[in-house]
Amino acid sequence: RPLQRDNAVSVYDVVPVTVADYRRLAMRRLPRFLFDYIDGGANDEITLAANTSAFRALRLKQRVMRDVSSVDTSTLLFGRQASMPLALAPVGMAGMFARRGEVQAARAAQRVGVPFTSSTVGICPLEEIRVATSQPFWFQLYMLRDRDFIGELLERAERAGCETLAFTIDLPLPGLRLRDFRNGMLGGGWPGKLSRLAQLAISPGWAWDVGIRGRPHSFGNLADKVANPEDLDAYKAFVDSQFDPRCTWKDIHWLREQWRGKLLIKGLMEADDARAAVDAGADGVVVSNHGARQLDAVAPSISKLRSVSEAVGADVEVYLDGGVRSGIDIAKALAFGARGVLVGRPWVFAMAARGEQGLVELLDLFQRELATAMALMGVNRVSDLNAAVMDQGCAYV
Ligand code: FNR
């Protein structure tokens, strides 16, 4: 892998214009174990490669001689205006990739006008993001064994102005991310190792702000649950003890009763599961394989989008994540019935590379790519992106 050899000065230093450019910058900036934690997928990374290559295999139709003097990428996501059909996916520990990472990302999302999603296992707590921004953000939750604590988190989310809860259902247990094992991050108390590795492996310019010894510390939303804030092992032990592999749809029915806002069920691939989510009270679903970090060799998420969007009613908002790397990919997802996409690694790379400003630049690129593609497809509004804009010969029509 070109991790070390890729340090030559290149055009990417001047103007990054793709997710791959930001990825390369992030690779140089972050310690390897941290870059791999973000970049990697489960097991042999078969699905990781497929998530992006499936998008690349899809083809659009070029349509000409239409008035495209006005192209509008804006849309409504759960009733809120967004500048384009995209939200930042929940990413755990994002505060490790840049100083107060979640705050920087939430600010960038607000500047561009798209929703930010705060992860259960974020470094910056909900309240900190609330104070730093004025636009409502989304909150992501895993099913924790401690149901009372779930109740507390939901109250905190409501007080922080969150209107949409993304509830992630594809992590009954963590997938096997082999790069993390290889780097000593997993397989025996990784936070202890992590903090040692971090001290050894700090790269120039990388701001370690998670709370290793002698530095400010934070356990984000879970801070109250960890007795000793110096002890990252205690944090990891708490998180590990909280994953609930017994969770079933009846827990979603329960959750529905606890949460008054919009409920977005994240992490399903099959039409039957999407129907079950809607029966349990979901307002929306995210077709997702968790960015290929859970079950390796599962299909690429885009290949499942069409059957899921056909299975749920028109009033259920369908989102897609996994492998979205450009504005053109957004157009493709919408053509298969998505209301919007979530992006995970792209925003993390941009933020790790260049902070809030880098993320604003990346999101602006996505929007420009989407608008340009729409004009060249002869489409003025995102609501006009449907199966008719896809070329017949493309892989998943
Ligand atoms: C994630 N993802 C994730 N999802 C979630 O619901 N809660 C979480 O805490 C996390 N944490 C997390 C960490 C890292 C480093 C990554 C890369 C991903 C999954 C994420 O929300 C999303 O589903 C995928 O990242 C989408 O795939 P792409 O855009 O990364 O290809």
Boltz pocket constraint, residues with backbone or C-beta under 6 A from the ligand:
constraints:
  - pocket:
      binder: B
      contacts: [[A, 37], [A, 38], [A, 39], [A, 40], [A, 51], [A, 89], [A, 90], [A, 91], [A, 92], [A, 93], [A, 119], [A, 120], [A, 121], [A, 140], [A, 168], [A, 266], [A, 288], [A, 289], [A, 290], [A, 291], [A, 292], [A, 293], [A, 321], [A, 322], [A, 323], [A, 324], [A, 342], [A, 343], [A, 344], [A, 345], [A, 346]]
      max_distance: 6.0
